[in-house]
Amino acid sequence: MVLPLLLFVGAAHAYDVNGVALGASEKDIREKFPYANCRALEWPSRAADRRCDDSRVIFAGVDASVTFYLRKGTVEGFDVRFDHRDVAGIVKFLTPRYGPPAFEGPGPVMAQWKNKAERATITSDQGRRRASLLVSRGTFEDEIYKVR
């Protein structure tokens, strides 16, 4: 009886980057990423009003960069960028945390996890050096680049 509960708890991790999850505050970002550059978003959007960028992070054991998008003081989405050769390792790192991907394919969407209104998607466009893990909730993906 205890074993199934432990398995459920292990697969119930929040989507995060090095401990900063969706719903975190800018203060949480600055504690985990002290070199992050936080500022107002350069364009009006319903998805976010601020962004915090850190160009040199280690995520899942690989060199990466990250951008957190905040709305009303909380993280609504984040984008982790890394070398496309590291996609398999990132998927391997995330699978025990988030469970098996809801989708895995050859690209450009390489893997996707969904949890209620939250999702994590790894993309790697052919011919590009960088791949991306975009994690968001709600309508973030549809709204972030719509200029208002």
Buried (B, 14 or more C-beta within 10 A) or exposed (E): EEEEEEEEEEBEBBBBBBEBBBBBEBEBBBEBBEEBEBEEBEEEBBBBBBBBBBEEBEBBEBEBBBBBBBBEEEBBBBBBBBBBEBBEBBBEBBBEBBBEBBEEEEEBBBBBBEBEEBBBBBBBEEEEEBBBBBBBBBEBBEBBEEEE
